[in-house]
Amino acid sequence: MPLTPNGLVDTLSKYQKKLADDGADATEGLKYLADACNEYFSDNTTVSFSWVALMPPPASTPDPVTSFTTSDVTFNFSFVMPGHSVDTPLPVMKAGFGMEFMAGVNTALISTSPQVLTPPAMFLAPAPLVLENTFPYDREFDIEESNLSLANQLINYVKSAVNPIPFPGINGSFTVPSPGATMLSIS
């Protein structure tokens, strides 16, 4: 299933209800947010690659596989923001979250079987996530609207983490000279 803001909102809402039911504190709330992101992005992310490989000489036959996709992606977000408290200014908290979200994207595990990439494929989010305000301050707070804004920002960030660096590897008896596997899109 592709990444959709409404799908992420549904997952966030499920964890927000669990948070309220459990009476969790802010630290536990960050764990619930990480769990929601891990569940949603691991279950719904698809990565597309182009693929160029040949049999070793003398055959040098090209691999008939020219592209592949995988949905076998595992995220392991962890939001702890050490040193932050209720007195921490919002811009500092947002910056800390942005750094931790970037780390979660860049350390996701992408399985590309039967293609074996060495090193394994990985996302490349080159800069921390910069969160915009998720709800205007000039009217009554609406959790659904805030979640939708947050979901859009998180999904757009993940989709932008296409790694342009080719990955060498093998597919059966076909080996990759260059460019190998090139990440095309994240959806």
C-alpha positions as CSV (number, residue, x, y, z in Angstrom):
1,M,0.0,0.0,0.0
2,P,1.4,3.4,-0.8
3,L,2.2,6.0,1.8
4,T,-0.8,8.2,2.3
5,P,-1.4,11.0,4.9
6,N,-4.8,9.6,5.9
7,G,-3.3,6.2,6.5
8,L,-0.6,7.7,8.8
9,V,-3.3,9.8,10.5
10,D,-5.3,6.5,11.3
11,T,-2.1,4.9,12.8
12,L,-1.3,8.1,14.8
13,S,-4.9,8.2,16.1
14,K,-4.8,4.6,17.1
15,Y,-1.6,5.2,19.2
16,Q,-3.0,8.5,20.6
17,K,-6.0,6.6,21.9
18,K,-3.7,4.0,23.4
19,L,-1.7,6.8,25.0
20,A,-4.8,8.4,26.5
21,D,-6.1,5.0,27.7
22,D,-2.8,4.2,29.3
23,G,-2.5,7.6,30.9
24,A,1.1,7.8,29.6
25,D,3.5,10.6,30.3
26,A,5.5,12.7,27.7
27,T,8.4,10.2,27.6
28,E,6.0,7.3,27.0
29,G,4.2,9.5,24.4
30,L,7.4,9.7,22.4
31,K,7.7,5.9,22.5
32,Y,4.1,5.7,21.2
33,L,4.9,8.2,18.4
34,A,7.9,6.1,17.4
35,D,5.8,2.9,17.5
36,A,3.2,4.5,15.3
37,C,5.9,5.6,12.8
38,N,7.6,2.2,12.8
39,E,4.3,0.4,12.2
40,Y,3.1,2.7,9.5
41,F,6.3,3.2,7.5
42,S,7.4,-0.4,7.8
43,D,4.0,-1.7,6.6
44,N,3.5,0.8,3.8
45,T,6.8,1.8,2.2
46,T,7.7,0.6,-1.2
47,V,11.0,1.3,-2.9
48,S,11.6,1.1,-6.6
49,F,15.0,0.4,-8.3
50,S,16.4,0.3,-11.8
51,W,18.8,-2.7,-12.3
52,V,21.7,-3.3,-14.7
53,A,23.7,-6.5,-14.4
54,L,25.6,-9.0,-16.7
55,M,26.8,-12.5,-16.6
56,P,30.6,-12.6,-16.1
57,P,32.6,-12.8,-19.3
58,P,32.8,-14.5,-21.7
59,A,29.0,-14.7,-21.8
60,S,28.4,-11.1,-20.7
61,T,24.7,-11.7,-21.2
62,P,22.5,-8.9,-19.7
63,D,20.2,-9.7,-16.8
64,P,16.6,-9.7,-18.2
65,V,15.6,-8.0,-14.9
66,T,15.8,-4.2,-15.5
67,S,13.9,-3.0,-12.4
68,F,12.5,-4.3,-9.2
69,T,10.5,-3.1,-6.2
70,T,10.6,-4.1,-2.5
71,S,8.1,-3.5,0.3
72,D,10.4,-5.3,2.7
73,V,11.5,-2.2,4.6
74,T,11.9,-2.0,8.4
75,F,12.1,1.3,10.2
76,N,13.3,1.5,13.8
77,F,12.4,5.0,14.9
78,S,13.3,6.0,18.5
79,F,12.3,9.4,19.8
80,V,13.9,10.0,23.2
81,M,15.2,13.6,22.9
82,P,17.6,13.4,25.9
83,G,17.9,16.6,27.9
84,H,14.5,17.9,26.9
85,S,11.8,18.8,29.4
86,V,8.5,20.6,29.5
87,D,10.6,23.8,29.8
88,T,12.5,23.2,26.6
89,P,11.6,25.8,23.9
90,L,9.5,24.4,21.1
91,P,12.1,25.2,18.3
92,V,14.7,23.2,20.2
93,M,12.3,20.2,20.7
94,K,11.3,20.3,17.0
95,A,15.0,20.4,16.0
96,G,15.7,17.4,18.2
97,F,12.8,15.5,16.8
98,G,13.9,16.4,13.2
99,M,17.4,14.9,14.0
100,E,15.9,11.7,15.4
101,F,13.5,11.3,12.5
102,M,16.3,11.7,10.0
103,A,18.3,9.0,11.9
104,G,15.3,6.6,11.8
105,V,15.0,7.1,8.0
106,N,18.7,6.7,7.3
107,T,18.9,3.5,9.4
108,A,15.9,1.7,7.9
109,L,16.6,-1.8,6.7
110,I,15.7,-2.4,3.0
111,S,15.7,-6.0,1.9
112,T,16.1,-6.5,-1.9
113,S,15.9,-10.3,-2.3
114,P,16.6,-12.0,-4.7
115,Q,19.0,-9.2,-5.6
116,V,21.8,-9.0,-3.1
117,L,23.2,-5.5,-2.8
118,T,26.6,-4.8,-1.2
119,P,26.4,-2.7,0.8
120,P,22.7,-3.1,1.4
121,A,20.4,-0.4,0.0
122,M,19.8,2.5,2.3
123,F,17.9,5.7,2.3
124,L,19.6,9.1,2.2
125,A,18.0,11.9,4.1
126,P,20.7,14.5,3.9
127,A,19.3,17.0,6.3
128,P,17.2,16.8,9.5
129,L,13.4,17.1,9.1
130,V,12.3,20.7,9.7
131,L,8.7,20.6,11.1
132,E,6.4,23.4,10.2
133,N,3.7,24.3,12.7
134,T,1.1,21.6,12.4
135,F,-1.8,23.9,13.4
136,P,-2.4,27.6,13.2
137,Y,-2.4,29.4,16.5
138,D,-5.2,31.7,15.6
139,R,-8.1,29.3,16.1
140,E,-9.2,26.3,18.2
141,F,-6.9,23.3,18.1
142,D,-8.1,20.4,16.0
143,I,-6.2,17.1,16.5
144,E,-7.3,15.7,13.2
145,E,-6.0,18.7,11.2
146,S,-2.8,18.7,13.2
147,N,-2.2,15.0,12.6
148,L,-2.9,15.5,8.9
149,S,-0.3,18.3,8.7
150,L,2.2,16.2,10.6
151,A,1.5,13.1,8.4
152,N,2.0,15.1,5.2
153,Q,5.3,16.4,6.5
154,L,6.6,13.0,7.6
155,I,5.6,11.2,4.4
156,N,7.0,13.9,2.2
157,Y,10.3,13.7,4.1
158,V,10.5,9.9,3.8
159,K,9.7,10.1,0.0
160,S,12.5,12.6,-0.4
161,A,15.1,10.2,1.0
162,V,15.9,8.6,-2.4
163,N,19.5,7.6,-2.4
164,P,21.2,8.6,-5.7
165,I,24.3,6.4,-5.1
166,P,24.2,3.2,-7.1
167,F,24.4,-0.1,-5.2
168,P,26.6,-3.0,-6.6
169,G,25.3,-6.5,-6.2
170,I,24.3,-9.8,-7.7
171,N,21.2,-11.5,-8.9
172,G,21.8,-15.2,-9.3
173,S,24.7,-15.6,-11.9
174,F,24.3,-11.9,-12.9
175,T,26.7,-9.4,-11.4
176,V,26.6,-5.7,-11.4
177,P,29.3,-3.7,-13.1
178,S,27.9,-0.2,-13.1
179,P,25.5,1.4,-12.3
180,G,23.9,-1.6,-10.6
181,A,20.8,-0.9,-8.6
182,T,19.7,2.7,-8.5
183,M,16.9,3.8,-6.2
184,L,14.2,5.5,-8.3
185,S,11.4,6.3,-5.8
186,I,9.9,5.7,-2.4
187,S,6.1,5.4,-2.2
